[in-house]
Amino acid sequence: MDRAEMEDFVASAALLAAHLTQQCETAAADQRAAAGALQEAAVNVAHHVDAGREALRRSTAAAVRDTLTGQLDATTARADASAQRLEHLIAYLDRAQAALGARARLLGGGALLALVVGGVAVIGASGYVTKLNLERADRARVRADVLEALQHVAITACDGRPCIKLEDGLRHWPANDDYVYVDAPEAAP
C-alpha cells in the first residue's frame, strides 16, 4: 500500500468516524426530543388530570344540586362518563409514555452499537495496515543489504561466460573457502 492509498484509507476512516459521530449526535438529539415530548406529554397529563378533577368537582357539585332537585340519576351517569373518559385518557398517556421510552432505549442502543462497530473496524484496519507496513519494511531492509553487498562485487563476462570479481580483503566463510562475506570490509585490528 503506497502513501497515497494510506492517506486515502486514513481519510476514509476519519470520514467514517465523523459520520458515526454525527449519527450518535443525531440519535442523542432524537432522544432529547423524545424526552422533551415525554415531559410535554406528562405536563399535558397533569393539565388533563387537573381539568378532570375540576370537571369532576363541577360534576359532583352539579350532582349534589341535581340530587337536591330530584335529578340524581342523570348526574350520576354524567359523573361516571367523565370518570371513564379520564381513565381512558390516563391509560392512553401511559401507553404513549411506554412507547416513547422504548423508542429512546432503541435509539440509544443502536447508536452505541454503531460506535462500537465503527471503532472495531477502525482499530482492525489500522492493525492490518500496520502489519503490511512492517512486512514492507522487512523486505526493504533485506533488499538494502543485498544492494550494499553488490557494491563489493563486479559481475562481468570472461571469455563469453559470466564471472564475478570480489573486492580484495573480504573475509572467507570458515565453513567453505569458496564463499566470502560480502559486507563492508572491517578495519584491520
FIPAVO-512648 format. One record per atom (N, C-alpha, C): x, y, z. Coordinates in steps of 0.05 Angstrom, whole numbers, plus 5000, padded with zeros to 4 digits. Layout:
{east X	north Y	up Z};
...
% end
This chain:
{east 5017	north 4977	up 5000};
{east 5000	north 5000	up 5000};
{east 5018	north 5024	up 5000};
{east 5016	north 5042	up 4980};
{east 5033	north 5065	up 4979};
{east 5022	north 5087	up 4996};
{east 5037	north 5109	up 4997};
{east 5030	north 5131	up 5015};
{east 5002	north 5143	up 5008};
{east 4996	north 5146	up 4983};
{east 4971	north 5157	up 4974};
{east 4948	north 5139	up 4983};
{east 4951	north 5113	up 4980};
{east 4930	north 5094	up 4989};
{east 4926	north 5096	up 5019};
{east 4949	north 5098	up 5033};
{east 4948	north 5100	up 5063};
{east 4933	north 5126	up 5071};
{east 4939	north 5148	up 5057};
{east 4926	north 5173	up 5063};
{east 4896	north 5171	up 5057};
{east 4889	north 5158	up 5034};
{east 4861	north 5154	up 5027};
{east 4847	north 5137	up 5048};
{east 4861	north 5116	up 5057};
{east 4849	north 5099	up 5078};
{east 4844	north 5115	up 5104};
{east 4864	north 5131	up 5112};
{east 4862	north 5146	up 5137};
{east 4839	north 5167	up 5134};
{east 4838	north 5179	up 5110};
{east 4817	north 5199	up 5105};
{east 4789	north 5185	up 5106};
{east 4787	north 5162	up 5094};
{east 4762	north 5147	up 5094};
{east 4754	north 5139	up 5123};
{east 4774	north 5130	up 5138};
{east 4769	north 5123	up 5166};
{east 4759	north 5148	up 5182};
{east 4772	north 5171	up 5177};
{east 4764	north 5195	up 5190};
{east 4736	north 5203	up 5183};
{east 4729	north 5200	up 5157};
{east 4701	north 5206	up 5148};
{east 4681	north 5188	up 5161};
{east 4689	north 5162	up 5163};
{east 4671	north 5142	up 5176};
{east 4667	north 5150	up 5205};
{east 4689	north 5158	up 5219};
{east 4687	north 5165	up 5247};
{east 4669	north 5190	up 5250};
{east 4673	north 5210	up 5231};
{east 4656	north 5234	up 5232};
{east 4627	north 5227	up 5227};
{east 4622	north 5209	up 5208};
{east 4595	north 5201	up 5202};
{east 4582	north 5187	up 5227};
{east 4597	north 5170	up 5239};
{east 4587	north 5155	up 5263};
{east 4581	north 5175	up 5285};
{east 4600	north 5194	up 5289};
{east 4596	north 5215	up 5309};
{east 4570	north 5231	up 5304};
{east 4566	north 5238	up 5278};
{east 4542	north 5253	up 5271};
{east 4517	north 5237	up 5276};
{east 4518	north 5211	up 5270};
{east 4495	north 5194	up 5275};
{east 4489	north 5192	up 5305};
{east 4511	north 5190	up 5321};
{east 4507	north 5189	up 5350};
{east 4495	north 5215	up 5360};
{east 4505	north 5237	up 5350};
{east 4494	north 5263	up 5358};
{east 4465	north 5266	up 5350};
{east 4459	north 5256	up 5326};
{east 4431	north 5257	up 5317};
{east 4413	north 5239	up 5335};
{east 4424	north 5215	up 5342};
{east 4408	north 5198	up 5360};
{east 4405	north 5211	up 5387};
{east 4426	north 5224	up 5397};
{east 4424	north 5237	up 5423};
{east 4403	north 5260	up 5421};
{east 4403	north 5275	up 5399};
{east 4384	north 5296	up 5396};
{east 4356	north 5285	up 5394};
{east 4353	north 5262	up 5380};
{east 4326	north 5249	up 5379};
{east 4317	north 5240	up 5407};
{east 4336	north 5230	up 5423};
{east 4329	north 5222	up 5450};
{east 4321	north 5246	up 5467};
{east 4336	north 5268	up 5463};
{east 4329	north 5292	up 5478};
{east 4301	north 5302	up 5470};
{east 4296	north 5301	up 5443};
{east 4270	north 5309	up 5433};
{east 4248	north 5291	up 5444};
{east 4254	north 5265	up 5445};
{east 4234	north 5246	up 5455};
{east 4229	north 5251	up 5485};
{east 4251	north 5257	up 5500};
{east 4248	north 5263	up 5528};
{east 4231	north 5289	up 5532};
{east 4237	north 5309	up 5514};
{east 4221	north 5333	up 5516};
{east 4192	north 5328	up 5510};
{east 4187	north 5311	up 5489};
{east 4159	north 5305	up 5483};
{east 4146	north 5289	up 5506};
{east 4161	north 5272	up 5518};
{east 4151	north 5257	up 5541};
{east 4144	north 5276	up 5564};
{east 4162	north 5294	up 5569};
{east 4157	north 5314	up 5590};
{east 4133	north 5331	up 5584};
{east 4131	north 5339	up 5558};
{east 4107	north 5355	up 5550};
{east 4082	north 5338	up 5553};
{east 4084	north 5313	up 5546};
{east 4060	north 5295	up 5550};
{east 4053	north 5293	up 5579};
{east 4074	north 5291	up 5597};
{east 4068	north 5290	up 5626};
{east 4055	north 5315	up 5635};
{east 4064	north 5338	up 5625};
{east 4052	north 5364	up 5632};
{east 4023	north 5364	up 5623};
{east 4019	north 5354	up 5598};
{east 3991	north 5353	up 5587};
{east 3974	north 5334	up 5604};
{east 3986	north 5312	up 5613};
{east 3971	north 5294	up 5631};
{east 3963	north 5309	up 5656};
{east 3982	north 5323	up 5668};
{east 3976	north 5338	up 5692};
{east 3954	north 5358	up 5688};
{east 3955	north 5372	up 5664};
{east 3934	north 5391	up 5658};
{east 3907	north 5377	up 5655};
{east 3908	north 5354	up 5641};
{east 3883	north 5339	up 5637};
{east 3872	north 5328	up 5663};
{east 3891	north 5319	up 5681};
{east 3882	north 5309	up 5707};
{east 3869	north 5332	up 5723};
{east 3883	north 5355	up 5722};
{east 3872	north 5378	up 5736};
{east 3845	north 5386	up 5724};
{east 3844	north 5386	up 5697};
{east 3818	north 5392	up 5685};
{east 3797	north 5371	up 5692};
{east 3806	north 5346	up 5693};
{east 3788	north 5325	up 5700};
{east 3778	north 5328	up 5729};
{east 3797	north 5335	up 5746};
{east 3788	north 5340	up 5774};
{east 3768	north 5363	up 5776};
{east 3775	north 5384	up 5760};
{east 3756	north 5407	up 5761};
{east 3729	north 5399	up 5750};
{east 3730	north 5383	up 5728};
{east 3705	north 5374	up 5716};
{east 3690	north 5356	up 5735};
{east 3706	north 5339	up 5749};
{east 3694	north 5321	up 5769};
{east 3682	north 5337	up 5792};
{east 3697	north 5358	up 5801};
{east 3686	north 5375	up 5822};
{east 3660	north 5388	up 5814};
{east 3661	north 5398	up 5789};
{east 3637	north 5411	up 5779};
{east 3614	north 5391	up 5777};
{east 3621	north 5368	up 5766};
{east 3601	north 5347	up 5763};
{east 3590	north 5339	up 5791};
{east 3608	north 5337	up 5810};
{east 3599	north 5330	up 5837};
{east 3580	north 5351	up 5849};
{east 3589	north 5376	up 5845};
{east 3572	north 5399	up 5855};
{east 3545	north 5398	up 5841};
{east 3546	north 5393	up 5814};
{east 3521	north 5392	up 5799};
{east 3504	north 5368	up 5809};
{east 3518	north 5346	up 5815};
{east 3503	north 5322	up 5825};
{east 3489	north 5328	up 5851};
{east 3503	north 5343	up 5868};
{east 3490	north 5350	up 5894};
{east 3466	north 5367	up 5888};
{east 3470	north 5386	up 5870};
{east 3447	north 5403	up 5863};
{east 3424	north 5387	up 5851};
{east 3433	north 5369	up 5832};
{east 3412	north 5353	up 5819};
{east 3398	north 5334	up 5839};
{east 3414	north 5324	up 5858};
{east 3402	north 5307	up 5878};
{east 3381	north 5322	up 5893};
{east 3389	north 5347	up 5900};
{east 3370	north 5363	up 5915};
{east 3346	north 5370	up 5898};
{east 3349	north 5371	up 5872};
{east 3326	north 5377	up 5855};
{east 3313	north 5353	up 5843};
{east 3323	north 5329	up 5850};
{east 3310	north 5305	up 5841};
{east 3321	north 5293	up 5816};
{east 3345	north 5302	up 5806};
{east 3356	north 5291	up 5781};
{east 3381	north 5275	up 5787};
{east 3381	north 5260	up 5808};
{east 3405	north 5245	up 5817};
{east 3415	north 5225	up 5796};
{east 3397	north 5211	up 5782};
{east 3406	north 5191	up 5763};
{east 3421	north 5203	up 5739};
{east 3411	north 5225	up 5729};
{east 3425	north 5238	up 5706};
{east 3452	north 5248	up 5714};
{east 3455	north 5258	up 5738};
{east 3481	north 5269	up 5748};
{east 3500	north 5246	up 5752};
{east 3492	north 5224	up 5762};
{east 3509	north 5201	up 5767};
{east 3520	north 5190	up 5740};
{east 3503	north 5189	up 5720};
{east 3511	north 5180	up 5693};
{east 3532	north 5198	up 5682};
{east 3529	north 5224	up 5684};
{east 3549	north 5243	up 5674};
{east 3575	north 5240	up 5689};
{east 3574	north 5237	up 5715};
{east 3599	north 5234	up 5731};
{east 3613	north 5208	up 5723};
{east 3598	north 5187	up 5719};
{east 3610	north 5161	up 5710};
{east 3623	north 5164	up 5682};
{east 3610	north 5178	up 5664};
{east 3621	north 5182	up 5637};
{east 3647	north 5198	up 5639};
{east 3647	north 5219	up 5655};
{east 3671	north 5236	up 5659};
{east 3694	north 5219	up 5670};
{east 3688	north 5203	up 5690};
{east 3708	north 5186	up 5703};
{east 3719	north 5166	up 5682};
{east 3702	north 5154	up 5666};
{east 3711	north 5135	up 5646};
{east 3729	north 5149	up 5625};
{east 3721	north 5172	up 5616};
{east 3737	north 5187	up 5596};
{east 3765	north 5193	up 5608};
{east 3765	north 5201	up 5634};
{east 3790	north 5207	up 5647};
{east 3807	north 5182	up 5650};
{east 3796	north 5159	up 5656};
{east 3811	north 5134	up 5658};
{east 3822	north 5126	up 5631};
{east 3806	north 5129	up 5610};
{east 3816	north 5123	up 5582};
{east 3839	north 5141	up 5575};
{east 3837	north 5166	up 5581};
{east 3858	north 5185	up 5575};
{east 3884	north 5178	up 5590};
{east 3881	north 5171	up 5615};
{east 3905	north 5164	up 5631};
{east 3918	north 5138	up 5620};
{east 3902	north 5119	up 5612};
{east 3912	north 5094	up 5601};
{east 3926	north 5099	up 5574};
{east 3915	north 5117	up 5557};
{east 3927	north 5124	up 5532};
{east 3954	north 5137	up 5537};
{east 3955	north 5156	up 5555};
{east 3980	north 5170	up 5560};
{east 4001	north 5151	up 5572};
{east 3993	north 5132	up 5588};
{east 4012	north 5112	up 5599};
{east 4024	north 5096	up 5576};
{east 4007	north 5088	up 5557};
{east 4017	north 5072	up 5534};
{east 4036	north 5089	up 5517};
{east 4029	north 5114	up 5513};
{east 4046	north 5132	up 5497};
{east 4073	north 5136	up 5510};
{east 4073	north 5140	up 5537};
{east 4098	north 5143	up 5552};
{east 4115	north 5118	up 5550};
{east 4104	north 5095	up 5552};
{east 4119	north 5070	up 5549};
{east 4131	north 5067	up 5521};
{east 4115	north 5074	up 5501};
{east 4126	north 5072	up 5473};
{east 4149	north 5091	up 5469};
{east 4147	north 5116	up 5480};
{east 4169	north 5135	up 5477};
{east 4193	north 5125	up 5492};
{east 4190	north 5114	up 5515};
{east 4213	north 5103	up 5529};
{east 4227	north 5080	up 5514};
{east 4211	north 5063	up 5503};
{east 4222	north 5040	up 5487};
{east 4237	north 5051	up 5463};
{east 4226	north 5071	up 5449};
{east 4240	north 5082	up 5426};
{east 4266	north 5096	up 5434};
{east 4266	north 5110	up 5456};
{east 4290	north 5123	up 5465};
{east 4312	north 5102	up 5471};
{east 4305	north 5080	up 5484};
{east 4324	north 5059	up 5490};
{east 4335	north 5046	up 5464};
{east 4317	north 5042	up 5445};
{east 4325	north 5030	up 5419};
{east 4345	north 5049	up 5405};
{east 4339	north 5074	up 5404};
{east 4357	north 5093	up 5391};
{east 4384	north 5094	up 5405};
{east 4384	north 5095	up 5431};
{east 4409	north 5095	up 5446};
{east 4425	north 5070	up 5441};
{east 4412	north 5047	up 5441};
{east 4426	north 5022	up 5436};
{east 4438	north 5020	up 5408};
{east 4423	north 5030	up 5389};
{east 4432	north 5030	up 5361};
{east 4456	north 5048	up 5357};
{east 4455	north 5071	up 5370};
{east 4478	north 5090	up 5368};
{east 4502	north 5078	up 5381};
{east 4499	north 5066	up 5404};
{east 4522	north 5053	up 5417};
{east 4533	north 5031	up 5401};
{east 4516	north 5014	up 5389};
{east 4526	north 4992	up 5372};
{east 4541	north 5003	up 5348};
{east 4530	north 5024	up 5336};
{east 4544	north 5036	up 5312};
{east 4572	north 5046	up 5320};
{east 4574	north 5059	up 5343};
{east 4600	north 5068	up 5353};
{east 4619	north 5045	up 5357};
{east 4610	north 5024	up 5370};
{east 4627	north 5001	up 5376};
{east 4636	north 4988	up 5350};
{east 4618	north 4983	up 5331};
{east 4625	north 4971	up 5306};
{east 4645	north 4988	up 5291};
{east 4640	north 5014	up 5290};
{east 4658	north 5033	up 5276};
{east 4685	north 5033	up 5289};
{east 4686	north 5033	up 5316};
{east 4712	north 5033	up 5330};
{east 4727	north 5008	up 5324};
{east 4714	north 4985	up 5325};
{east 4727	north 4959	up 5319};
{east 4738	north 4959	up 5291};
{east 4722	north 4969	up 5272};
{east 4731	north 4970	up 5244};
{east 4756	north 4987	up 5241};
{east 4756	north 5011	up 5253};
{east 4779	north 5029	up 5251};
{east 4804	north 5016	up 5264};
{east 4800	north 5003	up 5287};
{east 4823	north 4991	up 5301};
{east 4833	north 4967	up 5284};
{east 4815	north 4951	up 5274};
{east 4824	north 4928	up 5257};
{east 4838	north 4937	up 5232};
{east 4827	north 4957	up 5218};
{east 4840	north 4967	up 5194};
{east 4867	north 4979	up 5200};
{east 4870	north 4993	up 5222};
{east 4896	north 5004	up 5230};
{east 4916	north 4982	up 5236};
{east 4907	north 4961	up 5249};
{east 4926	north 4939	up 5255};
{east 4934	north 4925	up 5229};
{east 4916	north 4922	up 5210};
{east 4923	north 4909	up 5185};
{east 4943	north 4926	up 5170};
{east 4938	north 4952	up 5168};
{east 4956	north 4970	up 5154};
{east 4984	north 4970	up 5167};
{east 4984	north 4970	up 5194};
{east 5010	north 4969	up 5208};
{east 5025	north 4943	up 5201};
{east 5011	north 4921	up 5201};
{east 5024	north 4895	up 5194};
{east 5036	north 4896	up 5166};
{east 5020	north 4907	up 5147};
{east 5031	north 4909	up 5119};
{east 5055	north 4926	up 5118};
{east 5055	north 4948	up 5133};
{east 5078	north 4967	up 5132};
{east 5102	north 4954	up 5145};
{east 5099	north 4938	up 5166};
{east 5122	north 4924	up 5178};
{east 5133	north 4903	up 5159};
{east 5116	north 4889	up 5145};
{east 5126	north 4870	up 5125};
{east 5141	north 4884	up 5103};
{east 5131	north 4906	up 5093};
{east 5145	north 4921	up 5072};
{east 5172	north 4931	up 5083};
{east 5173	north 4940	up 5107};
{east 5199	north 4949	up 5119};
{east 5219	north 4927	up 5120};
{east 5210	north 4902	up 5128};
{east 5228	north 4879	up 5128};
{east 5239	north 4873	up 5101};
{east 5221	north 4873	up 5080};
{east 5231	north 4867	up 5053};
{east 5250	north 4889	up 5044};
{east 5245	north 4914	up 5050};
{east 5262	north 4936	up 5042};
{east 5290	north 4933	up 5055};
{east 5290	north 4924	up 5080};
{east 5316	north 4921	up 5095};
{east 5333	north 4899	up 5081};
{east 5320	north 4876	up 5073};
{east 5335	north 4855	up 5060};
{east 5345	north 4865	up 5033};
{east 5329	north 4879	up 5018};
{east 5338	north 4890	up 4992};
{east 5361	north 4909	up 4996};
{east 5361	north 4925	up 5017};
{east 5382	north 4944	up 5022};
{east 5408	north 4929	up 5028};
{east 5406	north 4907	up 5043};
{east 5430	north 4891	up 5049};
{east 5442	north 4879	up 5024};
{east 5425	north 4869	up 5006};
{east 5434	north 4857	up 4981};
{east 5447	north 4879	up 4963};
{east 5434	north 4902	up 4961};
{east 5446	north 4923	up 4945};
{east 5473	north 4933	up 4956};
{east 5475	north 4934	up 4982};
{east 5501	north 4942	up 4994};
{east 5522	north 4921	up 4988};
{east 5515	north 4895	up 4990};
{east 5534	north 4874	up 4984};
{east 5542	north 4874	up 4954};
{east 5524	north 4881	up 4936};
{east 5531	north 4882	up 4908};
{east 5551	north 4904	up 4901};
{east 5555	north 4923	up 4919};
{east 5575	north 4944	up 4915};
{east 5603	north 4933	up 4917};
{east 5606	north 4910	up 4929};
{east 5632	north 4898	up 4933};
{east 5638	north 4875	up 4913};
{east 5620	north 4872	up 4894};
{east 5623	north 4850	up 4874};
{east 5620	north 4863	up 4846};
{east 5637	north 4854	up 4828};
{east 5634	north 4862	up 4800};
{east 5626	north 4838	up 4784};
{east 5605	north 4839	up 4769};
{east 5595	north 4817	up 4752};
{east 5600	north 4825	up 4723};
{east 5614	north 4808	up 4708};
{east 5621	north 4814	up 4681};
{east 5621	north 4788	up 4665};
{east 5632	north 4789	up 4640};
{east 5635	north 4765	up 4624};
{east 5665	north 4760	up 4619};
{east 5673	north 4736	up 4623};
{east 5701	north 4728	up 4618};
{east 5701	north 4706	up 4596};
{east 5711	north 4712	up 4573};
{east 5711	north 4693	up 4550};
{east 5683	north 4683	up 4544};
{east 5663	north 4701	up 4546};
{east 5635	north 4694	up 4540};
{east 5621	north 4680	up 4562};
{east 5633	north 4677	up 4585};
{east 5620	north 4663	up 4607};
{east 5618	north 4683	up 4630};
{east 5596	north 4682	up 4646};
{east 5594	north 4701	up 4669};
{east 5616	north 4696	up 4689};
{east 5626	north 4717	up 4700};
{east 5646	north 4714	up 4722};
{east 5642	north 4738	up 4740};
{east 5652	north 4735	up 4765};
{east 5650	north 4757	up 4784};
{east 5678	north 4763	up 4795};
{east 5681	north 4787	up 4803};
{east 5706	north 4795	up 4816};
{east 5698	north 4806	up 4843};
{east 5711	north 4794	up 4864};
{east 5705	north 4803	up 4891};
{east 5725	north 4824	up 4899};
{east 5717	north 4842	up 4916};
{east 5735	north 4863	up 4926};
{east 5756	north 4850	up 4943};
{east 5780	north 4860	up 4941};
{east 5802	north 4849	up 4957};
{east 5797	north 4853	up 4987};
{east 5807	north 4835	up 5003};
{east 5805	north 4838	up 5032};
{east 5779	north 4828	up 5044};
{east 5762	north 4814	up 5030};
{east 5738	north 4804	up 5042};
{east 5743	north 4779	up 5058};
{east 5729	north 4776	up 5079};
{east 5732	north 4753	up 5097};
{east 5719	north 4729	up 5084};
{east 5732	north 4705	up 5087};
{east 5721	north 4680	up 5077};
{east 5703	north 4667	up 5098};
{east 5683	north 4653	up 5089};
{east 5666	north 4639	up 5107};
{east 5681	north 4615	up 5117};
{east 5683	north 4611	up 5143};
{east 5700	north 4590	up 5154};
{east 5690	north 4562	up 5146};
{east 5665	north 4558	up 5141};
{east 5655	north 4531	up 5134};
{east 5662	north 4523	up 5105};
{east 5667	north 4543	up 5087};
{east 5673	north 4536	up 5059};
{east 5688	north 4560	up 5048};
{east 5713	north 4555	up 5039};
{east 5731	north 4577	up 5029};
{east 5721	north 4588	up 5002};
{east 5703	north 4574	up 4989};
{east 5693	north 4584	up 4963};
{east 5674	north 4608	up 4967};
{east 5666	north 4612	up 4991};
{east 5647	north 4634	up 4996};
{east 5661	north 4655	up 5013};
{east 5654	north 4680	up 5008};
{east 5665	north 4702	up 5024};
{east 5641	north 4719	up 5034};
{east 5646	north 4733	up 5056};
{east 5626	north 4751	up 5066};
{east 5627	north 4776	up 5049};
{east 5604	north 4785	up 5038};
{east 5604	north 4808	up 5021};
{east 5590	north 4831	up 5037};
{east 5604	north 4841	up 5057};
{east 5594	north 4864	up 5071};
{east 5617	north 4883	up 5073};
{east 5613	north 4906	up 5084};
{east 5634	north 4926	up 5084};
{east 5658	north 4914	up 5098};
{east 5682	north 4918	up 5086};
{east 5706	north 4907	up 5099};
{east 5710	north 4919	up 5126};
{east 5718	north 4902	up 5145};
{east 5724	north 4912	up 5172};
{east 5752	north 4923	up 5173};
{east 5755	north 4943	up 5189};
{east 5782	north 4955	up 5193};
{east 5800	north 4934	up 5205};
{east 5825	north 4934	up 5195};
{east 5845	north 4914	up 5206};
{east 5852	north 4922	up 5235};
{east 5854	north 4903	up 5253};
{east 5860	north 4909	up 5281};
{east 5889	north 4917	up 5285};
% end
